[in-house]
Amino acid sequence: MKKVFSTILLWVVFVIGCGFYGISYALDITGTWDTNYKVMFFWQNDTFVAGEYTYENGVLIGALNGNTLRGWWRESKDPRKCGPDKEWSGALAFNFSSDGSSFTGDWNTCADDKQLNPNAKRWTGTKRTSTVNYTQTDCEKSGRFWCNGTCSLTSCTQLLTEQSCLLSGRNWCNGLCQISSCSETIIQSDCELSGKYWCNGICQQSVCSENDESENDEIDVICLIPANNYDDGFNAGKQACINNPASCGITISDSAIPVSGNCMANYSVVGQLHVPCVSVSDAFGGITVYNIMMNQQTGSFTFDLDMGSIKPR
């Protein structure tokens, strides 16, 4: 690819802004790839694909339609003249094998509007099966720094700065170094490159806990106070839950809330039963206390979170 020096930051426009509309996405191409433009890493979200490759701090975006990826590429020293918002250096087209283990492809520059052939071999790659991320050798060969198992843009004793972010061809967005534009949702690479942790779709400062791996994004852990931990009556029960989190009964998922037993409260009024409270821990370490109301419906109960009773602990 032709190199023309230009230190400018990169904007990535998501699929809808690019005009890509994939039909299906049976492939999963997320992972590390060996290509003729050095090591590459793909992130995939449905049909949307973002990637980076260590040759000249390259980045790309695109959309999968079947086995074909079409999109745009840019490298840190190339001018931006075409593509979405004219923020890219050229177009690309890749054709992946049916098992998603390799690809062949083609690319052009903004000055060259030739028809791309995804079956060409100007850009080729093979997916690694033994590793899911860069190795230390990959990292150091690209001019980056290997810090506690992470490939960093800065040395292990330095914080990522706006300058080092922009030199990598990315955007500096409120302390995050993003492939995506500041107005778009960040992706995993944006988060991890900024020295933070990607936990169940959330970028956070702390390491991921077991609860962060829950399939439920909104409620990770629900802890109910057993009936013998509070006095009869709704208010007394709620107070016991707030004041005594250490003896918080059993830990269950929100899809397995019991309908009888120790988690039932000894309090009823107008056909309703109340569990005095539920403490919910979120991905950021916070705990919120809710009241749960069970409505009796022909011999069974349904659960509703009473959002008006939220009490932060």
Buried (B, 14 or more C-beta within 10 A) or exposed (E): BEEEEEEBBBBBBBBEBBEBEBEEBEBEBBBBBBBEBBBBBBBBBEBBBBBBBBBBBBBBBBBBBBBBBBBBBBBBBBBBBBBBEEBBBBBBBBBBEEEBBBBBBBBBBBEEEEEBEBEBEBBBBEBBEEEEBBBEEBBEEBEBBBBEEBBBBBEEEEEBEEEBBBBBBBBBBEEBBBBBBEEBEBBBBBBBBBBBBBBBEBBBEEEBBEBBEBEEEEBBBBBBBBBEBBEEBBEEBBBBBBEEEEEBBEEBEBEEBEEEEEBBBBBEEEEEBBBBBBBBBBBEEEBBBBBBBBEEEEEEBEEEBEEEBEBEB
